[in-house]
């Protein structure tokens, strides 16, 4: 596979993730209720934080040298993401 098609596939993966997280964060709710998109943007950022934590946990499983750092960072990011989700929904 050449570099051009590899870059196109990589960019498509990230566009797909952003679109999925935007829909998951409730993109249509502000359109229906005529309110601000601030909660959608914050929701997408929180979901990406949790995804980054998951990627770090995966890296911990595949890395011997930095396993402890990846585990600590991954669980910390997932916990912070969960905390922000509870704050955003008003349950904390």
DSSP file (Angstrom, degrees, kcal/mol; ACC not computed):
  #  RESIDUE AA STRUCTURE BP1 BP2  ACC     N-H-->O    O-->H-N    N-H-->O    O-->H-N    TCO  KAPPA ALPHA  PHI   PSI    X-CA   Y-CA   Z-CA
    1    1 A X              0   0    0      0, 0.0     2,-0.0     0, 0.0     0, 0.0   0.000 360.0 360.0 360.0 134.0    0.0    0.0    0.0
    2    2 A X     >  -     0   0    0      1,-0.1     4,-1.7     4,-0.0     5,-0.1  -0.289 360.0-105.0 -82.6 171.9    1.4    3.4   -0.9
    3    3 A X  H  > S+     0   0    0      1,-0.2     4,-2.3     2,-0.2     5,-0.2   0.838 114.5  56.9 -67.1 -34.5    1.7    6.4    1.4
    4    4 A X  H  > S+     0   0    0      1,-0.2     4,-2.1     2,-0.2    -1,-0.2   0.943 110.0  42.5 -65.1 -47.9   -1.2    8.3   -0.1
    5    5 A X  H  > S+     0   0    0      1,-0.2     4,-2.4     2,-0.2    -1,-0.2   0.849 113.0  54.6 -68.6 -31.7   -3.8    5.6    0.4
    6    6 A X  H  X S+     0   0    0     -4,-1.7     4,-2.2     2,-0.2    -1,-0.2   0.909 109.6  46.6 -66.0 -41.3   -2.4    4.9    3.9
    7    7 A X  H  X S+     0   0    0     -4,-2.3     4,-2.5     2,-0.2    -2,-0.2   0.877 111.6  51.8 -67.5 -37.2   -2.8    8.6    4.8
    8    8 A X  H  X S+     0   0    0     -4,-2.1     4,-2.2     2,-0.2    -2,-0.2   0.925 111.2  47.0 -65.1 -43.9   -6.3    8.6    3.4
    9    9 A X  H  X S+     0   0    0     -4,-2.4     4,-1.9     2,-0.2    -2,-0.2   0.893 112.4  50.2 -64.6 -39.2   -7.3    5.6    5.4
   10   10 A X  H  X S+     0   0    0     -4,-2.2     4,-1.7     2,-0.2    -2,-0.2   0.921 111.8  46.9 -65.3 -43.7   -5.8    7.0    8.6
   11   11 A X  H  X S+     0   0    0     -4,-2.5     4,-2.3     1,-0.2    -1,-0.2   0.874 109.6  54.7 -66.8 -35.2   -7.6   10.3    8.1
   12   12 A X  H  X S+     0   0    0     -4,-2.2     4,-2.4     1,-0.2    -1,-0.2   0.880 104.8  54.6 -64.8 -37.0  -10.9    8.4    7.4
   13   13 A X  H  X S+     0   0    0     -4,-1.9     4,-2.1     1,-0.2    -1,-0.2   0.923 111.2  44.1 -60.9 -44.0  -10.5    6.5   10.7
   14   14 A X  H  X S+     0   0    0     -4,-1.7     4,-2.4     2,-0.2    -2,-0.2   0.871 112.3  51.2 -72.6 -35.9  -10.2    9.7   12.7
   15   15 A X  H  X S+     0   0    0     -4,-2.3     4,-2.5     2,-0.2    -1,-0.2   0.909 110.6  50.6 -64.3 -40.8  -13.1   11.4   10.8
   16   16 A X  H  X S+     0   0    0     -4,-2.4     4,-2.6     2,-0.2    -2,-0.2   0.912 110.4  49.1 -62.5 -43.4  -15.2    8.3   11.6
   17   17 A X  H  X S+     0   0    0     -4,-2.1     4,-2.7     2,-0.2     5,-0.2   0.919 111.9  48.1 -63.1 -44.1  -14.3    8.5   15.3
   18   18 A X  H  X S+     0   0    0     -4,-2.4     4,-2.2     1,-0.2    -2,-0.2   0.922 113.6  47.4 -63.4 -43.5  -15.1   12.2   15.5
   19   19 A X  H  X S+     0   0    0     -4,-2.5     4,-2.2     2,-0.2    -2,-0.2   0.914 113.4  48.2 -64.5 -42.2  -18.5   11.7   13.8
   20   20 A X  H  X S+     0   0    0     -4,-2.6     4,-2.5     1,-0.2    -2,-0.2   0.929 113.5  46.2 -64.0 -45.8  -19.3    8.7   15.9
   21   21 A X  H  X S+     0   0    0     -4,-2.7     4,-2.0     2,-0.2    -1,-0.2   0.851 110.4  54.3 -67.1 -33.4  -18.5   10.5   19.2
   22   22 A X  H  <>S+     0   0    0     -4,-2.2     5,-0.8    -5,-0.2     4,-0.3   0.927 111.9  43.5 -65.8 -43.9  -20.4   13.6   18.1
   23   23 A X  H ><5S+     0   0    0     -4,-2.2     3,-1.1     1,-0.2     4,-0.3   0.890 113.6  52.1 -66.7 -37.9  -23.5   11.5   17.5
   24   24 A X  H 3<5S+     0   0    0     -4,-2.5    -2,-0.2     1,-0.3    -1,-0.2   0.834 104.6  56.8 -66.2 -32.3  -22.9    9.7   20.7
   25   25 A X  T 3<5S-     0   0    0     -4,-2.0    -1,-0.3    -5,-0.2    -2,-0.2   0.483 127.6 -94.8 -80.4  -1.7  -22.6   12.9   22.6
   26   26 A X  T X>5 +     0   0    0     -3,-1.1     4,-0.7    -4,-0.3     3,-0.5   0.924  55.1 171.7  94.4  52.7  -26.1   14.1   21.4
   27   27 A X  H 3><S+     0   0    0     -5,-0.8     4,-0.6    -4,-0.3     3,-0.3   0.853  77.7  50.2 -62.6 -36.8  -25.5   16.2   18.3
   28   28 A X  H 3> S+     0   0    0     -5,-0.2     4,-2.2     1,-0.2    -1,-0.2   0.709  92.0  76.3 -80.3 -19.0  -29.2   16.4   17.4
   29   29 A X  H <> S+     0   0    0     -3,-0.5     4,-2.5     1,-0.2     5,-0.2   0.926  96.3  45.9 -60.3 -47.3  -30.4   17.5   20.9
   30   30 A X  H  X>S+     0   0    0     -4,-0.7     5,-1.2    -3,-0.3     4,-1.0   0.833 111.8  54.0 -65.6 -28.5  -29.2   21.1   20.5
   31   31 A X  H  <5S+     0   0    0     -4,-0.6    -1,-0.2     3,-0.2    -2,-0.2   0.903 113.0  41.8 -68.6 -40.1  -30.7   21.3   17.0
   32   32 A X  H  <5S+     0   0    0     -4,-2.2    -2,-0.2     1,-0.2    -1,-0.2   0.906 123.0  37.1 -73.4 -42.4  -34.1   20.2   18.3
   33   33 A X  H  <5S-     0   0    0     -4,-2.5    -1,-0.2    -5,-0.2    -2,-0.2   0.473 103.0-126.4 -92.3  -2.4  -34.2   22.3   21.4
   34   34 A X  T  <5 +     0   0    0     -4,-1.0     2,-0.2    -5,-0.2    -3,-0.2   0.914  63.9 132.8  58.5  46.5  -32.4   25.3   19.9
   35   35 A X      < -     0   0    0     -5,-1.2    -1,-0.2    -6,-0.2     2,-0.1  -0.537  60.4 -68.2-115.8-175.6  -29.7   25.4   22.6
   36   36 A X        -     0   0    0     -2,-0.2     3,-0.4     1,-0.1     4,-0.2  -0.341  28.3-135.4 -77.0 154.7  -25.9   25.7   22.6
   37   37 A X  S  > S+     0   0    0      1,-0.2     4,-2.1     2,-0.1     3,-0.2   0.263  77.3 105.9 -90.1  10.1  -23.6   23.1   21.3
   38   38 A X  H  > S+     0   0    0      1,-0.2     4,-2.5     2,-0.2     5,-0.2   0.899  77.7  50.2 -59.6 -42.9  -21.3   23.4   24.3
   39   39 A X  H  > S+     0   0    0     -3,-0.4     4,-2.2     1,-0.2    -1,-0.2   0.839 109.0  52.7 -67.3 -31.2  -22.4   20.2   25.9
   40   40 A X  H  > S+     0   0    0     -3,-0.2     4,-2.3     2,-0.2    -1,-0.2   0.927 110.6  46.6 -68.0 -43.9  -21.8   18.3   22.7
   41   41 A X  H  X S+     0   0    0     -4,-2.1     4,-2.1     2,-0.2    -2,-0.2   0.918 114.4  47.2 -64.3 -43.7  -18.3   19.6   22.4
   42   42 A X  H  X S+     0   0    0     -4,-2.5     4,-2.3     1,-0.2    -1,-0.2   0.899 111.0  52.7 -64.4 -40.0  -17.5   18.8   26.0
   43   43 A X  H  X S+     0   0    0     -4,-2.2     4,-2.3    -5,-0.2    -2,-0.2   0.895 108.3  49.7 -62.5 -40.9  -19.1   15.3   25.6
   44   44 A X  H  X S+     0   0    0     -4,-2.3     4,-2.3     2,-0.2    -1,-0.2   0.912 111.0  49.6 -64.6 -42.1  -16.9   14.6   22.6
   45   45 A X  H  X S+     0   0    0     -4,-2.1     4,-1.8     1,-0.2    -2,-0.2   0.889 110.6  50.2 -64.4 -38.7  -13.8   15.7   24.5
   46   46 A X  H  X S+     0   0    0     -4,-2.3     4,-2.1     2,-0.2    -1,-0.2   0.905 110.2  50.1 -65.6 -40.9  -14.7   13.5   27.4
   47   47 A X  H  X S+     0   0    0     -4,-2.3     4,-2.3     1,-0.2    -2,-0.2   0.892 109.7  50.6 -65.3 -38.3  -15.3   10.5   25.1
   48   48 A X  H  X S+     0   0    0     -4,-2.3     4,-2.4     2,-0.2    -1,-0.2   0.849 107.1  54.9 -66.9 -32.6  -11.9   11.1   23.5
   49   49 A X  H  X S+     0   0    0     -4,-1.8     4,-1.9     2,-0.2    -2,-0.2   0.927 109.8  46.1 -64.4 -43.7  -10.3   11.2   27.0
   50   50 A X  H  X S+     0   0    0     -4,-2.1     4,-2.1     2,-0.2    -2,-0.2   0.882 111.2  52.5 -65.0 -38.1  -11.8    7.8   27.8
   51   51 A X  H  X S+     0   0    0     -4,-2.3     4,-2.3     2,-0.2    -2,-0.2   0.900 107.3  52.1 -63.7 -40.6  -10.6    6.4   24.4
   52   52 A X  H  X S+     0   0    0     -4,-2.4     4,-2.2     1,-0.2    -1,-0.2   0.896 108.3  51.6 -62.5 -39.9   -7.1    7.6   25.1
   53   53 A X  H  X S+     0   0    0     -4,-1.9     4,-2.0     1,-0.2    -1,-0.2   0.899 109.4  50.1 -62.3 -40.2   -7.2    5.8   28.5
   54   54 A X  H  X S+     0   0    0     -4,-2.1     4,-2.0     2,-0.2    -2,-0.2   0.884 109.2  51.1 -64.9 -38.8   -8.4    2.6   26.7
   55   55 A X  H  X S+     0   0    0     -4,-2.3     4,-2.5     2,-0.2    -2,-0.2   0.893 108.7  51.9 -65.1 -39.3   -5.5    3.0   24.2
   56   56 A X  H  X S+     0   0    0     -4,-2.2     4,-1.8     2,-0.2    -2,-0.2   0.883 108.1  51.5 -65.1 -37.0   -3.0    3.3   27.0
   57   57 A X  H  X S+     0   0    0     -4,-2.0     4,-1.3     2,-0.2    -1,-0.2   0.892 109.8  49.9 -65.4 -38.2   -4.4    0.2   28.6
   58   58 A X  H  X S+     0   0    0     -4,-2.0     4,-1.1     1,-0.2     3,-0.3   0.919 109.1  51.5 -63.4 -42.8   -3.9   -1.6   25.3
   59   59 A X  H  X S+     0   0    0     -4,-2.5     4,-1.3     1,-0.2    -1,-0.2   0.842 104.7  57.7 -63.5 -32.5   -0.4   -0.3   25.2
   60   60 A X  H  < S+     0   0    0     -4,-1.8    -1,-0.2     1,-0.2    -2,-0.2   0.857 105.1  51.0 -65.3 -33.9    0.2   -1.7   28.7
   61   61 A X  H  < S+     0   0    0     -4,-1.3    -1,-0.2    -3,-0.3    -2,-0.2   0.768 117.2  39.0 -73.9 -24.3   -0.8   -5.1   27.5
   62   62 A X  H  < S+     0   0    0     -4,-1.1     2,-0.4    -3,-0.2    -2,-0.2   0.525 105.4  74.3-103.6  -6.7    1.7   -5.0   24.6
   63   63 A X     <  -     0   0    0     -4,-1.3     7,-0.1     1,-0.1     4,-0.0  -0.898  47.4-176.3-113.3 135.7    4.6   -3.2   26.2
   64   64 A X  S >  S+     0   0    0     -2,-0.4     3,-0.6     2,-0.1     4,-0.2   0.834  83.0  49.0 -90.2 -39.8    7.0   -4.7   28.7
   65   65 A X  T 3  S+     0   0    0      1,-0.2     3,-0.2     2,-0.1    -5,-0.0   0.901 121.5  28.1 -73.6 -43.0    9.1   -1.7   29.5
   66   66 A X  T 3> S+     0   0    0      1,-0.2     4,-2.5    -7,-0.1     5,-0.2   0.010  79.7 124.1-109.8  26.9    6.5    0.9   30.3
   67   67 A X  H <> S+     0   0    0     -3,-0.6     4,-2.5     1,-0.2     5,-0.2   0.890  74.4  47.9 -58.2 -45.5    3.6   -1.3   31.5
   68   68 A X  H  > S+     0   0    0     -3,-0.2     4,-2.5    -4,-0.2    -1,-0.2   0.889 112.8  47.9 -65.4 -40.1    3.2    0.4   34.9
   69   69 A X  H  > S+     0   0    0      2,-0.2     4,-2.7     1,-0.2     5,-0.2   0.923 113.6  47.2 -67.2 -43.8    3.1    3.9   33.4
   70   70 A X  H  X S+     0   0    0     -4,-2.5     4,-2.7     2,-0.2     5,-0.2   0.904 113.2  48.9 -64.9 -40.7    0.6    2.9   30.7
   71   71 A X  H  X S+     0   0    0     -4,-2.5     4,-2.5    -5,-0.2     5,-0.3   0.945 114.4  44.7 -63.3 -47.6   -1.6    1.1   33.3
   72   72 A X  H  X S+     0   0    0     -4,-2.5     4,-2.0     1,-0.2    -2,-0.2   0.926 116.8  45.1 -63.1 -45.0   -1.6    4.0   35.7
   73   73 A X  H  X S+     0   0    0     -4,-2.7     4,-2.5    -5,-0.2    -1,-0.2   0.897 113.8  49.9 -66.2 -40.3   -2.2    6.6   33.0
   74   74 A X  H  X S+     0   0    0     -4,-2.7     4,-2.2    -5,-0.2    -2,-0.2   0.943 113.7  43.2 -65.0 -48.9   -4.9    4.5   31.3
   75   75 A X  H  X S+     0   0    0     -4,-2.5     4,-2.3    -5,-0.2    -1,-0.2   0.862 113.9  53.1 -66.5 -33.9   -6.9    3.9   34.4
   76   76 A X  H  X S+     0   0    0     -4,-2.0     4,-2.7    -5,-0.3     5,-0.2   0.936 110.0  46.6 -65.4 -45.8   -6.5    7.5   35.5
   77   77 A X  H  X S+     0   0    0     -4,-2.5     4,-2.4     1,-0.2    -2,-0.2   0.892 113.3  48.9 -65.0 -38.5   -7.8    8.9   32.2
   78   78 A X  H  X S+     0   0    0     -4,-2.2     4,-2.4     2,-0.2    -1,-0.2   0.908 112.7  48.2 -66.9 -40.1  -10.8    6.5   32.3
   79   79 A X  H  X S+     0   0    0     -4,-2.3     4,-2.4     2,-0.2    -2,-0.2   0.909 112.7  47.8 -66.1 -41.8  -11.5    7.4   35.9
   80   80 A X  H  X S+     0   0    0     -4,-2.7     4,-2.5     2,-0.2    -2,-0.2   0.903 111.6  51.3 -65.4 -40.0  -11.3   11.2   35.1
   81   81 A X  H  X S+     0   0    0     -4,-2.4     4,-2.0    -5,-0.2    -2,-0.2   0.916 110.6  48.1 -62.0 -43.5  -13.5   10.6   32.1
   82   82 A X  H  X S+     0   0    0     -4,-2.4     4,-2.2     2,-0.2    -2,-0.2   0.899 110.5  52.0 -64.0 -40.3  -16.1    8.8   34.2
   83   83 A X  H  X S+     0   0    0     -4,-2.4     4,-2.3     1,-0.2    -2,-0.2   0.923 110.1  48.4 -60.5 -44.9  -16.0   11.6   36.8
   84   84 A X  H  X S+     0   0    0     -4,-2.5     4,-2.6     2,-0.2    -1,-0.2   0.850 108.4  54.5 -66.1 -33.5  -16.6   14.2   34.1
   85   85 A X  H  X S+     0   0    0     -4,-2.0     4,-2.0     2,-0.2    -1,-0.2   0.929 109.8  46.8 -64.3 -43.6  -19.5   12.2   32.7
   86   86 A X  H  X>S+     0   0    0     -4,-2.2     5,-2.3     1,-0.2     6,-0.8   0.888 113.1  49.6 -64.7 -37.8  -21.1   12.2   36.2
   87   87 A X  H  <5S+     0   0    0     -4,-2.3     3,-0.5     3,-0.2    -2,-0.2   0.909 110.5  50.1 -65.1 -41.9  -20.4   15.9   36.5
   88   88 A X  H  <5S+     0   0    0     -4,-2.6    -2,-0.2     1,-0.2    -1,-0.2   0.857 113.7  44.5 -66.6 -35.5  -21.9   16.6   33.1
   89   89 A X  H  <5S-     0   0    0     -4,-2.0    -1,-0.2    -5,-0.2    -2,-0.2   0.547 111.7-119.7 -87.2  -6.6  -25.1   14.6   33.9
   90   90 A X  T  <5S+     0   0    0     -4,-0.8    -3,-0.2    -3,-0.5    -4,-0.1   0.761  78.6 119.3  79.3  25.0  -25.4   16.1   37.4
   91   91 A X      <       0   0    0     -5,-2.3    -4,-0.2    -6,-0.2    -5,-0.1   0.437 360.0 360.0-102.0  -1.1  -25.2   12.9   39.3
   92   92 A X              0   0    0     -6,-0.8    -1,-0.2    -9,-0.1    -5,-0.1   0.465 360.0 360.0 -94.9 360.0  -22.1   13.6   41.3
